[in-house]
Amino acid sequence: MSVQQDQWTVETAMEIMQHPTVDSRTWAEAVEWLMLYGPPEIQELLRQASGHATKESFPDLVPTAFTATGEPCYNVADLAQSLHISEEEAAQMITEKERQHGIRQLFGDQETTKLQ
């Protein structure tokens, strides 16, 4: 799934998210588009919803640190275990998202603040 800025407008992406019969792939693309290109207030609402969904769907998955901007960081091995995939596959998926969007997702221990 590759999302491009000129793919939709905010209105189109919001309509897709609210459509009762849209397929899951298109819905996920609309959410991803809004996370990347939507207004800051929508991005923040989606971040909050994502955090809540992560806690509900993967209760054992907890952040191990935070970035300087306050984004939670998860251990790749823990992510892989939660998703029932290999650590290499999880890292590859994250690396591909970084490449597609030009947004860094993998951080070293020295770049994050550990939880106490």
C-alpha positions as CSV (number, residue, x, y, z in Angstrom):
1,M,0.0,0.0,0.0
2,S,1.5,3.3,-1.1
3,V,-0.3,6.5,-0.3
4,Q,0.5,9.7,-2.3
5,Q,-0.4,13.3,-1.3
6,D,-2.4,14.0,-4.4
7,Q,-4.4,10.7,-4.0
8,W,-7.3,12.3,-2.1
9,T,-8.5,15.4,-0.4
10,V,-9.4,15.6,3.2
11,E,-13.1,15.5,2.3
12,T,-12.7,12.3,0.2
13,A,-10.6,10.6,2.8
14,M,-13.1,11.4,5.5
15,E,-16.0,10.1,3.3
16,I,-14.1,6.9,2.8
17,M,-13.5,6.4,6.5
18,Q,-17.2,6.9,7.2
19,H,-18.6,4.8,4.4
20,P,-20.4,1.7,5.9
21,T,-19.3,-0.8,3.2
22,V,-15.8,0.4,2.1
23,D,-13.3,-2.4,1.9
24,S,-10.6,-2.5,4.7
25,R,-7.7,-1.8,2.3
26,T,-9.2,1.4,1.0
27,W,-10.2,2.4,4.6
28,A,-6.6,1.8,5.8
29,E,-5.3,3.9,2.9
30,A,-7.6,6.8,3.8
31,V,-6.5,6.7,7.4
32,E,-2.8,6.5,6.4
33,W,-3.4,9.5,4.0
34,L,-5.0,11.5,6.8
35,M,-2.2,10.6,9.2
36,L,0.4,11.9,6.6
37,Y,-1.4,14.8,5.0
38,G,-4.5,15.6,6.9
39,P,-5.0,18.7,9.2
40,P,-3.1,18.5,12.5
41,E,-6.3,18.2,14.5
42,I,-7.4,15.1,12.5
43,Q,-3.9,13.7,12.8
44,E,-4.0,14.1,16.6
45,L,-7.4,12.4,16.8
46,L,-6.1,9.5,14.7
47,R,-3.0,9.2,16.9
48,Q,-5.2,9.0,20.0
49,A,-7.5,6.4,18.3
50,S,-4.5,4.4,17.2
51,G,-3.1,4.4,20.7
52,H,-6.4,3.2,22.1
53,A,-6.8,0.5,19.5
54,T,-3.2,-0.7,20.2
55,K,-4.0,-1.0,23.9
56,E,-7.2,-2.8,23.2
57,S,-6.0,-5.2,20.5
58,F,-2.5,-5.8,21.9
59,P,-2.7,-5.4,25.7
60,D,0.7,-6.9,26.3
61,L,2.4,-4.6,23.8
62,V,3.7,-1.5,25.7
63,P,6.0,1.3,24.6
64,T,9.6,0.9,25.9
65,A,10.6,4.5,25.2
66,F,9.4,7.8,23.7
67,T,10.9,10.0,21.0
68,A,11.8,13.6,21.7
69,T,8.4,14.6,20.4
70,G,6.6,12.2,22.7
71,E,5.7,9.5,20.2
72,P,5.7,6.0,21.8
73,C,8.5,3.6,20.7
74,Y,8.1,-0.1,20.7
75,N,10.7,-2.9,20.6
76,V,10.7,-4.5,17.1
77,A,10.9,-8.0,18.7
78,D,7.8,-7.2,20.8
79,L,5.9,-5.9,17.7
80,A,6.8,-9.0,15.7
81,Q,5.7,-11.3,18.5
82,S,2.3,-9.4,18.8
83,L,1.8,-9.7,15.1
84,H,3.0,-13.3,14.9
85,I,5.7,-12.5,12.3
86,S,9.4,-12.7,12.4
87,E,11.5,-9.8,13.8
88,E,13.1,-9.4,10.3
89,E,9.7,-9.2,8.7
90,A,8.6,-6.5,11.1
91,A,11.7,-4.5,10.6
92,Q,11.3,-4.8,6.8
93,M,7.7,-3.6,7.0
94,I,8.8,-0.6,9.1
95,T,11.7,0.2,6.7
96,E,9.4,0.1,3.7
97,K,7.0,2.6,5.4
98,E,10.0,4.8,6.0
99,R,10.9,4.6,2.4
100,Q,7.4,5.2,1.1
101,H,6.7,8.2,3.3
102,G,10.1,9.7,4.1
103,I,9.2,9.6,7.8
104,R,11.7,8.0,10.1
105,Q,10.2,5.2,12.3
106,L,13.1,3.2,13.6
107,F,15.1,4.9,16.4
108,G,18.2,3.8,18.4
109,D,18.2,3.5,22.2
110,Q,20.3,6.7,22.4
111,E,17.7,8.7,20.5
112,T,14.8,7.9,22.8
113,T,13.8,8.4,26.5
114,K,13.3,5.2,28.3
115,L,10.4,4.6,30.6
116,Q,11.3,4.4,34.3
